[in-house]
Amino acid sequence: MTGRTSFAVLRGAMSPESQGRASVLAALRMVEERLLEFYEPDEARLWLQTRHPQINDEKPSDLISNNRTSEVLELIDRLGDGAYL
């Protein structure tokens, strides 16, 4: 989330819908940063849009959009443990 966006959320200038989108974008950026530890940018984007059996054949991007970012981060943690995903 940019400083300007964060400030707008804090002072209540953003609608709940905009706040939701800003929250999803912030989560997506956080996940992307973690993925870049393991993948090139194009591979990370593909990873986000690919269904994974470890998360019930759901796409990480869909989980993030539905406020289930922690499940995606847990999956990425497995990469750090040497799991092939």
Residue, then its C-alpha position, 0 to 999 in steps of 0.5 A: m500500500t502506498g503512503r498516500t493510500s495508507f493515509a486515506v484509509l487511516r483518515g477514513a477517506m476511502s470507501p469500504e470497497s476501496q479499503g478492501r481492494a487496497s488490503v488485497l493489493a497490499a497482501l498481493r505485494m507481500v506474497e509477491e515479495r516472498l515468491l521472488e525469493f524463489y522465482e523470477p517475476d514471470e514465474a511468480r505471476l504464473w505461480l499465483q495464477t496456477r491451481h495447486p493441489q496443496i490448497n485444494d486445487e485453488k489459485p493463490s490469487d483467488l485465496i488472496s482476493n478472499n482474505r485467505t492470504s495466510e494459506v498462501l504464505e503457509l504454502i510459500d513457507r513450504l518452498g523455504d523448507g525445500a518442498y517442490l510446489 
